């Protein structure tokens, strides 16, 4: 079974690499192709630079912390071939969802929650399944990698990713509701946030 484990670890790594490369390439391609032109894209990068730097610094600090505690994660290893194969399928499917959602969103994507100039409400493609398919894909890739590779350090990534993604969902839902009003509220009422084919969470009226 060690050979299967090695293959699935490599497959998971390839999925992560595809995601990272596609994200950088997509950011440049759609940034230059945007309706406001390359100049507006560059100005947007400068305006959001502090938040981007903070995000990168946080990711680096987390990776460094995880890297300095290898024995802890080794004790949390648990690998089963059935779970691993399921996880590999989930990782591949999640990577496909990430690429699909990124392409459909196109020039309206941003690495931090914001409403772009000439922003449109997307409800087609993967956005028919969930309101935040990119976050669904990220979560699926992490869970899939955790199962395929045998838990371990992937547990740390999951523990950090879940509250971060949920916070981003709340922020983006608020931004979209402010921008698109009743159109987004109707969309939110029928489409779940992250998990396909589930009922959207009901919003309680604020008295």
Backbone as ProteinMPNN parsed JSONL, in Angstrom:
{"seq_chain_A": "XXXXXXXXXXXXXXXXXXXXXXXXXXXXXXXXXXXXXXXXXXXXXXXXXXXXXXXXXXXXXXXXXXXXXXXXXXXXXXXXXXXXXXXXXXXXXXXXXXXXXXXXXXXXXXXXXXXXXXXXXXXXXXXXXXXXXXXXXXXXXXXXXXXXXXXXXXXXXXXXXXXXXXXXXXXXXXXXXXXXXXXXXXXXXXXXXXXXXXXXXXXXXXX", "coords_chain_A": {"N_chain_A": [[0.812, -1.212, 0.0], [2.152, 1.131, 0.334], [3.12, 2.108, -2.064], [0.772, 2.963, -3.335], [0.061, 4.996, -1.597], [2.176, 6.796, -2.043], [1.723, 7.479, -4.727], [-0.758, 8.779, -4.536], [-0.105, 10.917, -2.896], [1.615, 12.321, -4.594], [-0.219, 12.892, -6.635], [-1.991, 14.588, -5.266], [-0.24, 16.696, -4.721], [0.223, 17.572, -7.341], [-2.323, 18.527, -7.989], [-2.496, 20.713, -6.221], [-0.381, 22.242, -7.209], [-1.287, 22.807, -9.827], [-3.479, 24.378, -9.189], [-2.219, 26.633, -7.926], [-0.513, 27.637, -9.987], [-2.392, 28.147, -12.021], [-3.834, 30.133, -10.758], [-2.059, 32.316, -10.494], [-1.422, 32.783, -13.197], [-3.994, 33.26, -14.179], [-4.659, 35.563, -12.729], [-2.942, 37.496, -13.811], [-3.619, 37.356, -16.564], [-6.47, 37.898, -16.674], [-6.41, 40.289, -15.353], [-5.018, 42.027, -17.074], [-6.762, 41.898, -19.16], [-9.052, 43.108, -18.333], [-12.001, 45.277, -18.305], [-11.401, 47.899, -17.611], [-8.788, 48.189, -18.284], [-5.141, 47.635, -18.353], [-3.842, 49.576, -16.764], [-5.657, 50.286, -14.733], [-5.783, 47.868, -13.434], [-3.181, 47.625, -12.391], [-3.193, 49.841, -10.671], [-5.146, 48.96, -8.897], [-3.832, 46.796, -7.759], [-1.827, 48.13, -6.348], [-3.378, 49.582, -4.54], [-4.516, 47.616, -2.942], [-2.332, 46.418, -1.9], [-1.246, 46.418, 0.842], [-3.068, 44.674, 2.217], [-2.745, 42.344, 0.768], [-0.06, 41.766, 1.234], [-0.189, 41.319, 3.983], [-1.775, 39.01, 3.999], [-0.089, 37.19, 2.649], [2.098, 37.204, 4.38], [0.92, 36.136, 6.676], [0.291, 33.556, 5.753], [2.861, 32.608, 5.288], [3.982, 32.679, 7.881], [2.341, 30.824, 9.153], [2.996, 28.489, 7.704], [5.689, 28.268, 8.403], [5.46, 27.797, 11.154], [4.126, 25.338, 11.167], [6.047, 23.809, 9.866], [8.044, 23.656, 11.774], [7.154, 21.892, 13.631], [7.227, 19.011, 13.129], [7.057, 16.463, 14.353], [4.7, 16.437, 15.823], [2.665, 16.355, 13.872], [3.276, 13.982, 12.641], [2.46, 12.1, 14.5], [-0.228, 12.264, 14.195], [-0.902, 10.966, 11.916], [-2.966, 9.051, 9.824], [-3.812, 6.657, 7.675], [-5.834, 5.201, 5.281], [-6.561, 3.031, 2.615], [-9.107, 3.082, 1.297], [-10.295, 5.483, 2.164], [-8.299, 7.165, 1.247], [-8.382, 6.914, -1.573], [-10.927, 7.953, -2.044], [-10.462, 10.546, -1.128], [-8.547, 11.4, -3.007], [-10.067, 11.472, -5.363], [-11.832, 13.479, -4.612], [-10.043, 15.623, -4.367], [-9.185, 15.956, -7.033], [-11.632, 16.524, -8.311], [-12.283, 18.873, -6.952], [-10.216, 20.564, -7.727], [-10.81, 20.822, -10.432], [-13.254, 22.152, -10.165], [-12.381, 24.56, -9.009], [-10.848, 25.674, -11.119], [-12.818, 25.925, -13.077], [-14.666, 27.694, -11.847], [-13.009, 29.911, -11.505], [-12.504, 30.633, -14.14], [-15.084, 31.268, -15.073], [-15.703, 33.425, -13.42], [-13.787, 35.265, -14.187], [-12.715, 38.496, -15.061], [-13.74, 39.623, -12.808], [-12.779, 38.555, -10.531], [-11.029, 38.73, -7.403], [-8.291, 38.722, -5.139], [-8.828, 39.437, -2.582], [-11.792, 40.146, -0.649], [-13.939, 42.142, -2.483], [-15.806, 44.522, -4.45], [-15.638, 44.675, -7.825], [-14.971, 47.115, -10.441], [-17.536, 47.586, -12.829], [-18.793, 45.273, -12.034], [-20.512, 42.156, -12.202], [-23.305, 40.103, -11.354], [-22.803, 36.795, -10.922], [-24.517, 33.913, -11.718], [-24.449, 31.648, -13.112], [-23.059, 28.57, -14.537], [-20.735, 27.09, -12.295], [-21.735, 28.63, -10.278], [-24.374, 28.154, -10.1], [-24.562, 26.002, -8.477], [-23.325, 26.52, -5.977], [-22.843, 29.505, -4.005], [-20.289, 30.363, -3.605], [-18.149, 28.994, -5.24], [-15.371, 28.88, -5.568], [-14.357, 28.907, -2.972], [-15.564, 26.58, -2.076], [-14.189, 24.767, -3.705], [-11.554, 25.124, -2.716], [-11.876, 24.225, -0.062], [-12.662, 21.585, -0.574], [-10.343, 20.65, -1.835], [-8.495, 20.741, 0.255], [-9.663, 18.984, 2.174], [-9.756, 16.678, 0.59], [-6.994, 16.321, 0.094], [-6.169, 15.839, 2.704], [-7.397, 13.364, 3.301], [-6.308, 11.776, 1.262], [-3.554, 11.872, 1.737], [-3.29, 11.045, 4.326], [-4.131, 12.449, 6.701], [-2.414, 13.984, 9.238], [-0.352, 16.802, 8.788], [-2.203, 18.08, 7.246], [-4.443, 18.42, 8.77], [-3.973, 20.713, 10.242], [-4.062, 22.663, 8.236], [-6.758, 22.447, 7.526], [-8.056, 23.215, 9.908], [-7.34, 25.889, 10.084], [-8.279, 26.852, 7.632], [-11.116, 26.557, 7.552], [-12.5, 28.451, 9.424], [-11.458, 30.801, 8.255], [-12.43, 30.715, 5.606], [-15.207, 30.741, 6.099], [-15.485, 33.246, 7.228], [-14.766, 34.847, 5.043], [-16.891, 34.216, 3.345], [-19.073, 35.394, 4.718], [-18.316, 38.098, 4.582], [-18.222, 38.552, 1.79], [-20.824, 37.905, 1.027], [-22.148, 40.013, 2.262], [-21.071, 42.219, 0.847], [-21.977, 41.665, -1.76], [-24.739, 41.721, -1.363], [-25.119, 44.408, -0.681], [-24.384, 45.566, -3.084], [-26.043, 44.42, -5.103], [-28.552, 44.144, -4.05], [-31.953, 43.146, -3.878], [-31.784, 41.233, -5.905], [-29.533, 39.718, -5.289], [-30.323, 38.763, -2.801], [-32.454, 37.082, -3.459], [-31.073, 35.206, -4.949], [-29.345, 34.225, -2.964], [-31.233, 33.036, -1.339], [-31.957, 30.742, -2.651], [-29.681, 29.317, -3.38], [-27.099, 27.425, -1.942], [-24.302, 28.312, 0.246], [-21.704, 27.004, 0.345], [-21.788, 24.151, 0.216], [-22.87, 21.961, -2.17], [-26.237, 21.153, -3.261], [-27.559, 21.342, -0.848], [-29.772, 22.844, 1.559], [-30.029, 26.373, 1.54], [-28.826, 28.379, 4.26], [-31.157, 29.798, 6.475], [-31.831, 33.245, 6.857], [-32.131, 35.214, 9.709], [-34.46, 37.63, 10.6], [-33.562, 40.954, 11.431], [-34.455, 42.713, 14.22]], "CA_chain_A": [[0.0, 0.0, 0.0], [3.002, 2.318, 0.364], [3.199, 2.653, -3.416], [-0.47, 3.699, -3.555], [0.162, 6.226, -0.815], [3.099, 7.695, -2.734], [1.053, 7.961, -5.939], [-1.809, 9.723, -4.153], [0.564, 12.124, -2.407], [2.059, 13.043, -5.79], [-1.42, 13.401, -7.302], [-2.453, 15.741, -4.494], [0.701, 17.776, -4.977], [-0.036, 18.082, -8.692], [-3.549, 19.33, -7.905], [-2.158, 21.985, -5.568], [0.464, 22.998, -8.139], [-2.161, 23.309, -10.891], [-4.26, 25.481, -8.606], [-1.371, 27.803, -7.703], [-0.075, 28.176, -11.276], [-3.561, 28.711, -12.709], [-4.246, 31.365, -10.075], [-1.158, 33.396, -10.873], [-1.61, 33.052, -14.625], [-5.311, 33.864, -14.336], [-4.644, 36.922, -12.177], [-2.29, 38.365, -14.796], [-4.386, 37.353, -17.819], [-7.728, 38.624, -16.545], [-6.103, 41.651, -14.945], [-4.683, 42.788, -18.279], [-7.898, 41.856, -20.079], [-10.19, 43.762, -17.691], [-12.605, 46.375, -19.071], [-10.785, 49.191, -17.269], [-7.45, 48.223, -18.853], [-4.011, 47.256, -17.481], [-3.518, 50.624, -15.795], [-6.554, 50.154, -13.579], [-5.376, 46.65, -12.715], [-1.973, 47.952, -11.62], [-3.6, 50.722, -9.568], [-5.844, 48.126, -7.929], [-2.813, 46.036, -7.032], [-1.176, 49.035, -5.397], [-4.329, 49.974, -3.496], [-4.77, 46.481, -2.04], [-1.049, 45.801, -1.565], [-1.078, 46.101, 2.271], [-3.833, 43.494, 2.6], [-2.13, 41.192, 0.119], [1.172, 41.48, 1.975], [-0.598, 40.731, 5.255], [-2.223, 37.646, 3.725], [1.084, 36.379, 2.328], [2.891, 37.07, 5.601], [0.225, 35.192, 7.538], [0.476, 32.213, 5.199], [4.259, 32.215, 5.502], [4.167, 32.417, 9.308], [1.672, 29.564, 9.458], [3.797, 27.411, 7.126], [6.9, 28.134, 9.217], [5.079, 27.173, 12.416], [3.85, 23.931, 10.888], [7.3, 23.161, 9.514], [8.884, 23.481, 12.962], [6.545, 20.914, 14.55], [6.947, 17.818, 12.32], [6.739, 15.281, 15.161], [3.293, 16.518, 16.202], [1.821, 15.928, 12.756], [3.562, 12.566, 12.383], [1.63, 11.305, 15.416], [-1.629, 12.373, 13.776], [-1.064, 10.28, 10.635], [-3.897, 7.922, 9.745], [-4.028, 6.45, 6.25], [-6.581, 4.022, 4.862], [-6.655, 3.102, 1.145], [-10.447, 3.468, 0.836], [-10.411, 6.925, 2.397], [-7.324, 7.851, 0.419], [-8.895, 6.974, -2.942], [-12.019, 8.922, -2.02], [-9.852, 11.867, -1.01], [-7.912, 11.754, -4.274], [-11.149, 11.858, -6.277], [-12.325, 14.778, -4.16], [-9.032, 16.632, -4.697], [-9.218, 16.179, -8.476], [-12.887, 17.206, -8.617], [-12.219, 20.223, -6.391], [-9.325, 21.342, -8.586], [-11.595, 21.141, -11.629], [-14.223, 23.18, -9.777], [-11.642, 25.805, -8.832], [-10.5, 26.21, -12.433], [-14.077, 26.289, -13.729], [-15.196, 28.902, -11.206], [-12.084, 31.016, -11.785], [-12.699, 31.042, -15.532], [-16.398, 31.896, -15.189], [-15.66, 34.731, -12.749], [-13.008, 36.111, -15.104], [-12.111, 39.759, -14.618], [-14.358, 40.098, -11.564], [-12.138, 37.908, -9.392], [-10.015, 39.46, -6.648], [-7.734, 37.875, -4.084], [-9.434, 39.87, -1.328], [-13.198, 40.476, -0.907], [-14.199, 43.493, -2.966], [-16.652, 44.629, -5.637], [-14.852, 45.237, -8.896], [-15.643, 48.02, -11.363], [-18.345, 46.857, -13.816], [-19.052, 43.952, -11.476], [-21.767, 41.513, -12.562], [-23.688, 39.003, -10.473], [-22.714, 35.513, -11.604], [-25.384, 32.842, -11.208], [-24.38, 30.556, -14.076], [-21.943, 27.651, -14.342], [-20.626, 26.557, -10.932], [-22.471, 29.491, -9.358], [-25.709, 27.574, -9.939], [-24.47, 24.969, -7.445], [-22.999, 27.192, -4.714], [-22.573, 30.922, -4.196], [-18.85, 30.598, -3.503], [-17.534, 27.741, -5.695], [-13.921, 28.892, -5.363], [-14.128, 28.48, -1.593], [-15.924, 25.16, -2.037], [-13.068, 24.043, -4.285], [-10.437, 25.151, -1.772], [-12.195, 23.344, 1.052], [-12.613, 20.218, -1.076], [-8.954, 20.286, -2.085], [-7.848, 20.494, 1.548], [-10.209, 17.739, 2.736], [-9.289, 15.592, -0.259], [-5.584, 16.102, 0.385], [-6.06, 15.259, 4.041], [-7.747, 11.949, 3.219], [-5.391, 11.074, 0.358], [-2.195, 11.84, 2.284], [-3.275, 10.438, 5.65], [-4.321, 13.439, 7.761], [-1.166, 14.661, 9.555], [-0.285, 18.26, 8.744], [-3.396, 18.598, 6.579], [-5.399, 18.8, 9.812], [-3.702, 22.117, 10.567], [-4.583, 23.48, 7.147], [-8.219, 22.44, 7.605], [-8.463, 23.983, 11.085], [-7.176, 27.302, 9.755], [-9.044, 27.216, 6.438], [-12.568, 26.604, 7.751], [-12.965, 29.77, 9.898], [-11.073, 31.832, 7.296], [-13.376, 30.673, 4.491], [-16.523, 31.169, 6.571], [-15.428, 34.707, 7.38], [-14.801, 35.417, 3.699], [-18.256, 34.049, 2.842], [-19.904, 36.431, 5.343], [-17.932, 39.403, 4.041], [-18.607, 38.657, 0.378], [-22.289, 37.969, 0.98], [-22.532, 41.382, 2.596], [-20.71, 43.093, -0.264], [-22.861, 41.391, -2.889], [-26.08, 42.185, -1.003], [-25.109, 45.863, -0.795], [-24.235, 45.958, -4.479], [-27.088, 43.931, -5.995], [-29.841, 44.235, -3.376], [-32.912, 42.042, -3.887], [-31.341, 40.187, -6.832], [-28.647, 38.805, -4.562], [-31.077, 38.124, -1.729], [-33.181, 35.972, -4.072], [-30.046, 34.202, -5.282], [-28.886, 33.638, -1.704], [-32.316, 32.241, -0.764], [-32.138, 29.464, -3.35], [-28.412, 28.641, -3.635], [-26.291, 27.345, -0.709], [-23.039, 29.05, 0.211], [-20.497, 26.214, 0.1], [-22.011, 22.721, -0.004], [-23.928, 21.808, -3.183], [-27.419, 20.319, -3.036], [-28.078, 21.495, 0.507], [-30.629, 24.025, 1.682], [-29.345, 27.58, 2.048], [-29.146, 28.743, 5.644], [-32.137, 30.886, 6.573], [-31.402, 34.453, 7.541], [-33.087, 35.693, 10.683], [-34.726, 39.072, 10.492], [-32.998, 41.787, 12.492], [-35.509, 43.571, 14.755]], "C_chain_A": [[0.85, 1.269, 0.0], [3.12, 2.947, -1.014], [1.944, 3.457, -3.751], [-0.433, 5.03, -2.816], [1.046, 7.243, -1.519], [2.453, 8.305, -3.974], [0.018, 9.029, -5.591], [-1.228, 11.017, -3.591], [1.026, 12.98, -3.584], [0.861, 13.657, -6.513], [-1.967, 14.635, -6.59], [-1.547, 16.945, -4.706], [0.516, 18.402, -6.346], [-1.284, 18.953, -8.696], [-3.268, 20.694, -7.291], [-1.331, 22.852, -6.505], [-0.365, 23.589, -9.28], [-2.964, 24.502, -10.399], [-3.422, 26.746, -8.479], [-0.969, 28.456, -9.026], [-1.238, 28.838, -12.002], [-3.996, 30.02, -12.076], [-3.368, 32.532, -10.463], [-1.338, 33.777, -12.34], [-2.95, 33.753, -14.856], [-5.352, 35.29, -13.834], [-4.035, 37.899, -13.179], [-3.143, 38.482, -16.048], [-5.656, 38.189, -17.705], [-7.511, 40.06, -16.086], [-5.803, 42.535, -16.145], [-5.861, 42.895, -19.235], [-9.106, 42.626, -19.55], [-10.71, 44.944, -18.483], [-11.976, 47.73, -18.795], [-9.352, 49.3, -17.77], [-6.359, 47.878, -17.856], [-3.685, 48.293, -16.419], [-4.364, 50.536, -14.542], [-6.195, 48.924, -12.753], [-4.162, 46.925, -11.834], [-2.323, 48.848, -10.438], [-4.335, 49.939, -8.486], [-4.88, 47.301, -7.105], [-2.126, 46.904, -5.981], [-2.103, 49.369, -4.233], [-4.528, 48.856, -2.475], [-3.475, 45.808, -1.588], [-0.894, 45.497, -0.075], [-1.83, 44.839, 2.696], [-3.264, 42.228, 1.976], [-0.858, 40.777, 0.852], [0.846, 40.812, 3.304], [-1.033, 39.281, 5.073], [-1.042, 36.724, 3.448], [1.938, 36.153, 3.567], [2.247, 36.087, 6.569], [0.391, 33.756, 7.064], [1.896, 31.717, 5.44], [4.508, 31.859, 6.967], [3.524, 31.089, 9.704], [2.478, 28.382, 8.933], [5.065, 27.179, 7.945], [6.599, 27.44, 10.544], [4.828, 25.681, 12.229], [5.142, 23.175, 10.605], [8.207, 22.901, 10.695], [8.29, 22.507, 13.975], [6.23, 19.614, 13.806], [6.514, 16.607, 13.142], [5.268, 15.269, 15.569], [2.405, 15.958, 15.097], [2.066, 14.47, 12.403], [2.691, 11.67, 13.263], [0.156, 11.342, 15.031], [-1.886, 11.721, 12.419], [-2.053, 9.116, 10.763], [-4.273, 7.742, 8.286], [-4.731, 5.131, 6.004], [-6.812, 4.118, 3.361], [-8.022, 3.549, 0.641], [-10.66, 4.977, 0.999], [-9.488, 7.712, 1.472], [-7.797, 7.975, -1.028], [-10.056, 7.967, -3.05], [-11.477, 10.345, -1.954], [-9.202, 12.325, -2.301], [-8.952, 12.187, -5.301], [-11.694, 13.233, -5.916], [-11.344, 15.887, -4.518], [-9.056, 16.97, -6.184], [-10.482, 16.96, -8.864], [-12.862, 18.648, -8.116], [-11.31, 21.124, -7.214], [-10.047, 21.753, -9.865], [-12.619, 22.237, -11.333], [-13.552, 24.536, -9.607], [-11.333, 26.466, -10.18], [-11.745, 26.694, -13.172], [-14.607, 27.611, -13.172], [-14.314, 30.111, -11.494], [-12.276, 31.532, -13.199], [-14.025, 31.785, -15.702], [-16.387, 33.281, -14.55], [-14.838, 35.738, -13.54], [-12.431, 37.349, -14.464], [-12.693, 40.273, -13.308], [-13.734, 39.463, -10.33], [-11.151, 38.865, -8.723], [-9.545, 38.576, -5.507], [-8.242, 38.251, -2.701], [-10.876, 40.275, -1.62], [-13.378, 41.929, -1.302], [-15.13, 43.412, -4.167], [-15.846, 45.347, -6.701], [-15.669, 46.259, -9.701], [-16.324, 47.2, -12.458], [-18.666, 45.438, -13.335], [-20.444, 43.45, -11.894], [-22.036, 40.372, -11.582], [-23.686, 37.71, -11.269], [-23.622, 34.495, -10.925], [-25.369, 31.646, -12.152], [-23.209, 29.638, -13.75], [-21.906, 27.081, -12.938], [-21.395, 27.379, -9.911], [-23.947, 29.106, -9.27], [-25.728, 26.565, -8.806], [-24.251, 25.57, -6.058], [-22.678, 28.65, -5.01], [-21.076, 31.224, -4.238], [-18.085, 29.347, -3.946], [-16.015, 27.719, -5.541], [-13.599, 28.436, -3.941], [-14.517, 27.013, -1.398], [-14.788, 24.314, -2.587], [-11.862, 24.003, -3.367], [-10.664, 24.189, -0.611], [-12.129, 21.885, 0.617], [-11.2, 19.747, -1.338], [-8.226, 19.972, -0.782], [-8.345, 19.19, 2.165], [-9.737, 16.54, 1.914], [-7.827, 15.28, -0.016], [-5.369, 15.455, 1.737], [-6.345, 13.757, 4.016], [-6.734, 11.175, 2.386], [-4.01, 10.889, 0.973], [-2.126, 11.27, 3.697], [-3.306, 11.425, 6.793], [-3.013, 14.165, 8.065], [-1.283, 16.168, 9.507], [-1.496, 18.868, 8.053], [-4.473, 19.001, 7.582], [-5.23, 20.276, 10.167], [-4.255, 23.034, 9.489], [-6.106, 23.562, 7.205], [-8.712, 23.315, 8.754], [-8.354, 25.493, 10.818], [-8.108, 27.723, 8.629], [-10.532, 27.402, 6.715], [-13.03, 27.96, 8.296], [-12.607, 30.902, 8.937], [-12.057, 31.886, 6.134], [-14.763, 31.143, 4.911], [-16.571, 32.683, 6.757], [-15.495, 35.381, 6.013], [-16.201, 35.314, 3.096], [-19.157, 35.137, 3.403], [-19.6, 37.807, 4.746], [-18.435, 39.562, 2.611], [-20.121, 38.663, 0.208], [-22.782, 39.38, 1.282], [-22.236, 42.356, 1.472], [-21.661, 42.915, -1.443], [-24.291, 41.879, -2.61], [-26.169, 43.707, -1.107], [-25.089, 46.312, -2.249], [-25.468, 45.613, -5.323], [-28.461, 43.834, -5.338], [-30.687, 42.988, -3.461], [-32.498, 40.917, -4.826], [-30.436, 39.183, -6.117], [-29.379, 38.094, -3.437], [-31.881, 36.941, -2.266], [-32.229, 34.841, -4.429], [-29.578, 33.482, -4.024], [-29.955, 32.737, -1.094], [-32.448, 30.869, -1.428], [-30.846, 28.67, -3.55], [-27.576, 28.607, -2.35], [-24.942, 28.022, -0.877], [-21.881, 28.178, -0.259], [-20.756, 24.769, -0.304], [-23.152, 22.536, -0.997], [-25.061, 20.901, -2.709], [-27.854, 20.279, -1.57], [-28.961, 22.73, 0.537], [-29.816, 25.218, 2.166], [-29.766, 27.865, 3.47], [-30.118, 29.903, 5.646], [-31.57, 32.046, 7.346], [-32.51, 34.903, 8.484], [-33.255, 37.201, 10.537], [-34.148, 39.798, 11.696], [-34.05, 42.773, 12.951], [-34.919, 44.861, 15.272]], "O_chain_A": [[0.35, 2.355, -0.294], [3.209, 4.169, -1.137], [2.034, 4.511, -4.379], [-0.846, 6.061, -3.348], [0.704, 8.423, -1.586], [2.612, 9.495, -4.244], [-0.075, 10.056, -6.263], [-1.796, 12.092, -3.789], [0.856, 14.199, -3.583], [0.918, 14.806, -6.951], [-2.358, 15.609, -7.233], [-2.019, 18.072, -4.853], [0.637, 19.618, -6.502], [-1.303, 20.005, -9.336], [-3.748, 21.714, -7.786], [-1.55, 24.06, -6.59], [-0.166, 24.744, -9.657], [-3.11, 25.504, -11.098], [-3.865, 27.822, -8.882], [-1.069, 29.674, -9.178], [-1.104, 29.94, -12.533], [-4.472, 30.92, -12.768], [-3.868, 33.624, -10.733], [-1.398, 34.959, -12.678], [-3.037, 34.711, -15.624], [-6.003, 36.142, -14.437], [-4.551, 38.999, -13.373], [-3.369, 39.586, -16.543], [-5.9, 39.075, -18.524], [-8.315, 40.943, -16.383], [-6.282, 43.667, -16.222], [-5.962, 43.842, -20.015], [-10.094, 42.777, -20.269], [-9.965, 45.556, -19.249], [-12.01, 48.616, -19.648], [-8.753, 50.373, -17.698], [-6.609, 47.831, -16.651], [-3.297, 47.944, -15.304], [-3.863, 50.689, -13.428], [-6.292, 48.938, -11.526], [-4.118, 46.511, -10.676], [-1.817, 48.65, -9.333], [-4.172, 50.214, -7.297], [-5.074, 47.119, -5.903], [-1.876, 46.458, -4.861], [-1.67, 49.432, -3.082], [-4.69, 49.119, -1.283], [-3.512, 44.748, -0.963], [-0.446, 44.401, 0.262], [-1.297, 44.024, 3.449], [-3.298, 41.161, 2.588], [-0.609, 39.591, 1.064], [1.513, 39.86, 3.71], [-0.703, 38.423, 5.891], [-0.996, 35.604, 3.955], [2.443, 35.053, 3.788], [2.94, 35.296, 7.209], [0.606, 32.849, 7.868], [2.107, 30.546, 5.758], [5.163, 30.86, 7.265], [4.088, 30.325, 10.488], [2.632, 27.379, 9.63], [5.47, 26.036, 8.159], [7.375, 26.604, 11.006], [5.266, 24.863, 13.038], [5.314, 22.039, 11.046], [9.06, 22.015, 10.633], [8.852, 22.312, 15.053], [5.089, 19.152, 13.84], [5.695, 15.811, 12.685], [4.657, 14.203, 15.651], [1.496, 15.173, 15.365], [1.161, 13.791, 11.916], [2.239, 10.611, 12.827], [-0.624, 10.518, 15.508], [-2.956, 11.897, 11.836], [-1.975, 8.311, 11.691], [-4.975, 8.578, 7.717], [-4.284, 4.078, 6.458], [-7.215, 5.172, 2.87], [-8.108, 4.305, -0.327], [-11.142, 5.652, 0.09], [-9.845, 8.782, 0.979], [-7.632, 9.027, -1.644], [-10.155, 8.722, -4.018], [-11.973, 11.239, -2.64], [-9.287, 13.5, -2.66], [-8.742, 13.159, -6.028], [-11.982, 14.049, -6.791], [-11.757, 16.972, -4.926], [-8.957, 18.139, -6.557], [-10.423, 17.92, -9.633], [-13.367, 19.546, -8.79], [-11.593, 22.31, -7.382], [-9.916, 22.887, -10.326], [-12.827, 23.138, -12.146], [-14.104, 25.555, -10.022], [-11.534, 27.668, -10.352], [-11.726, 27.744, -13.814], [-14.951, 28.523, -13.924], [-14.819, 31.214, -11.705], [-12.219, 32.739, -13.434], [-14.087, 32.805, -16.388], [-16.994, 34.212, -15.079], [-15.156, 36.927, -13.561], [-11.74, 37.27, -13.448], [-12.195, 41.253, -12.753], [-14.112, 39.791, -9.205], [-10.524, 39.695, -9.382], [-10.314, 37.775, -4.974], [-8.106, 37.477, -1.754], [-11.167, 40.711, -2.734], [-13.017, 42.837, -0.554], [-15.234, 42.373, -4.819], [-15.42, 46.486, -6.509], [-16.899, 46.265, -9.647], [-15.753, 46.23, -12.956], [-18.792, 44.517, -14.141], [-21.411, 44.21, -11.934], [-21.109, 39.759, -11.052], [-24.483, 37.547, -12.192], [-23.515, 34.247, -9.724], [-26.182, 30.732, -12.011], [-22.458, 29.888, -12.807], [-22.933, 26.632, -12.43], [-21.681, 26.904, -8.812], [-24.688, 29.664, -8.46], [-26.783, 26.294, -8.232], [-24.905, 25.181, -5.09], [-22.288, 28.994, -6.125], [-20.649, 32.214, -4.831], [-17.438, 28.702, -3.121], [-15.429, 26.646, -5.398], [-12.666, 27.66, -3.735], [-13.869, 26.292, -0.64], [-14.453, 23.273, -2.023], [-11.21, 22.965, -3.245], [-9.769, 23.437, -0.226], [-11.604, 21.042, 1.344], [-10.877, 18.584, -1.098], [-7.428, 19.037, -0.726], [-7.543, 18.379, 2.629], [-9.364, 15.508, 2.472], [-7.447, 14.113, 0.072], [-4.483, 14.615, 1.895], [-5.625, 12.972, 4.633], [-6.344, 10.064, 2.743], [-3.365, 9.863, 0.756], [-1.036, 11.036, 4.217], [-2.574, 11.256, 7.769], [-2.535, 14.909, 7.21], [-2.189, 16.751, 10.102], [-1.791, 20.047, 8.249], [-5.325, 19.835, 7.274], [-6.209, 20.996, 10.367], [-4.849, 24.068, 9.794], [-6.682, 24.622, 6.961], [-9.673, 24.068, 8.596], [-9.189, 26.271, 11.28], [-8.666, 28.82, 8.659], [-11.148, 28.315, 6.167], [-13.894, 28.58, 7.677], [-13.365, 31.863, 8.811], [-12.474, 32.968, 5.719], [-15.425, 31.864, 4.165], [-17.586, 33.319, 6.472], [-16.202, 36.375, 5.844], [-16.646, 36.234, 2.409], [-19.927, 35.744, 2.659], [-20.509, 38.579, 4.444], [-19.009, 40.594, 2.263], [-20.643, 39.355, -0.665], [-23.709, 39.878, 0.643], [-23.054, 43.225, 1.172], [-22.097, 43.892, -2.051], [-24.967, 42.385, -3.506], [-27.179, 44.24, -1.568], [-25.704, 47.318, -2.604], [-25.892, 46.412, -6.158], [-29.435, 43.478, -6.001], [-30.217, 41.892, -3.158], [-32.827, 39.758, -4.574], [-30.55, 37.972, -6.308], [-29.083, 36.934, -3.148], [-31.978, 35.908, -1.604], [-32.542, 33.666, -4.234], [-29.431, 32.26, -4.025], [-29.625, 31.773, -0.402], [-32.99, 29.94, -0.83], [-30.899, 27.479, -3.856], [-27.365, 29.649, -1.73], [-24.494, 28.276, -1.995], [-21.148, 28.568, -1.168], [-19.999, 24.216, -1.102], [-24.287, 22.912, -0.704], [-24.871, 20.012, -1.878], [-28.444, 19.3, -1.114], [-28.9, 23.566, -0.365], [-29.01, 25.095, 3.089], [-30.913, 27.629, 3.851], [-29.938, 30.876, 4.914], [-30.907, 31.862, 8.367], [-33.679, 34.965, 8.103], [-32.282, 37.937, 10.372], [-34.232, 39.322, 12.829], [-34.502, 43.597, 12.156], [-35.649, 45.72, 15.765]]}, "name": "protein", "num_of_chains": 1, "seq": "XXXXXXXXXXXXXXXXXXXXXXXXXXXXXXXXXXXXXXXXXXXXXXXXXXXXXXXXXXXXXXXXXXXXXXXXXXXXXXXXXXXXXXXXXXXXXXXXXXXXXXXXXXXXXXXXXXXXXXXXXXXXXXXXXXXXXXXXXXXXXXXXXXXXXXXXXXXXXXXXXXXXXXXXXXXXXXXXXXXXXXXXXXXXXXXXXXXXXXXXXXXXXXX"}
